Amino acid sequence: MRAAVLEEHGEPLDITDVDAPSAAPDGAVVELEACGICRSDWHGWQGDWEWLDIRTQPGQILGHEPAGRVVEVGEDVEGVSEGDHVAVPFNLGDGSCPECRNGYSNTCENGLPLGFVEEAPGAFAEEVHVPSAGHNLVELPDGVSSVDMAGLGCRFMTSFHALAHRADVGAGDWVAVHGCGGIGLSAVHIADALGANVVAVDLMDEKLDRAESLGASARVNASETDDVPAAVREAIGDDADVSVDALGVAETCRNSVLSLGNRGQHVQIGLTTQEEQGMVALPTDAIVMQEIEFIGSLGMPPTRYDEIFRMTATGKLQPSAVVSETVDLPEVNEKLEAMTDFGTVGIPVIDSF
């Protein structure tokens, strides 16, 4: 099968033929119809995250936002059949550890990050193998397209979990979203659907325009101010109640915390780059004096995807609205390169392999 394989960090992926996967007894093979291209793929391409004991090695097939059809099922798998239309979460759980058994498979004790480690080849390919398939595969509702659902593998469901499950977002709250890439735009749309007011923060007017089309009521161009938290307050006329760092750099993290009022909640979704290596200096005294909560959020348990599907069915959520374009597999290199300078808008999706 054809796949995009990492040969050297920061160099174009090799579009080449590799052996197709076969189903392990507990696994299934999914023929890809779509796969999003995410900034996390960029991190893997750059060789980031050794500080998390995750450093994508040469020979790895990247890609972690897949949707497609099951074409092979392992002999021990229950609840999955050939022909099922499915999405695959990037944070693969084993389904049996205490975290998984208690509904927290996004933090599985034996979890595998799809597309970033040798044990879980990714989905920039014609087919992908999914271990513990009965636990990890999420059957999609009738009538939806794989392209529209590709962001469910990472960005859309990650933002949903952060705002619907981890933070306490209430009707009329002001939610500040710092960084309007794919995950940030998803957060804007989801916060709006949950009844919050949203202020979008980014350096690029094109991304802020997109944020407004997805429900942002106010905007701040961070390139036009030396004090982003003050600009956020001016834009909304108050402190933010919930603030999201959807990028993962030191400046956006601190700006997010400093945008909050008393008992505000900061939600960290973005993971850091080589510059921070997982460590960011924070306004600790402000956190103490204002009783600010600092909340981490990772992925989403597949058992809760039905919440997204129910909101999608009634039109409250439209994951497809965050999809910006479709591309062929060889174009993945162009999109990864563009992400170096934050040059993509929304979620680009591969729909031809």
Stockholm file with secondary structure:
# STOCKHOLM 1.0

chainA/1-353         MRAAVLEEHGEPLDITDVDAPSAAPDGAVVELEACGICRSDWHGWQGDWEWLDIRTQPGQILGHEPAGRVVEVGEDVEGVSEGDHVAVPFNLGDGSCPECRNGYSNTCENGLPLGFVEEAPGAFAEEVHVPSAGHNLVELPDGVSSVDMAGLGCRFMTSFHALAHRADVGAGDWVAVHGCGGIGLSAVHIADALGANVVAVDLMDEKLDRAESLGASARVNASETDDVPAAVREAIGDDADVSVDALGVAETCRNSVLSLGNRGQHVQIGLTTQEEQGMVALPTDAIVMQEIEFIGSLGMPPTRYDEIFRMTATGKLQPSAVVSETVDLPEVNEKLEAMTDFGTVGIPVIDSF
#=GR chainA/1-353 SS CEEEECCSTTSCCEEEECCCCCCCTTCEEEEEEEEECCHHHHHHHHTCCGGGTCCCCTTCBCCCCEEEEEEEECTTCCSCCTTCEEECCSEECCSCSHHHHTTCGGGCTTCEETTTSTTSCCSSBSEEEESSHHHHCEECCTTCCHHHHGGGGTHHHHHHIIIIIISCCCTTCEEEEECCSHHHHHHHHHHHHTTCEEEEEESCHHHHHHHHHTTCSEEEEGGGCSCHHHHHHHHHTSCEEEEEECSCCHHHHHHHHHTEEEEEEEEECCCCCTTTTTCCCCCHHHHHHTTCEEEECCCCCGGGHHHHHHHHHTTSCCGGGGEEEEEEGGGHHHHHHHHTTTCCCSEEEEEEC
#=GC SS_cons         CEEEECCSTTSCCEEEECCCCCCCTTCEEEEEEEEECCHHHHHHHHTCCGGGTCCCCTTCBCCCCEEEEEEEECTTCCSCCTTCEEECCSEECCSCSHHHHTTCGGGCTTCEETTTSTTSCCSSBSEEEESSHHHHCEECCTTCCHHHHGGGGTHHHHHHIIIIIISCCCTTCEEEEECCSHHHHHHHHHHHHTTCEEEEEESCHHHHHHHHHTTCSEEEEGGGCSCHHHHHHHHHTSCEEEEEECSCCHHHHHHHHHTEEEEEEEEECCCCCTTTTTCCCCCHHHHHHTTCEEEECCCCCGGGHHHHHHHHHTTSCCGGGGEEEEEEGGGHHHHHHHHTTTCCCSEEEEEEC
//
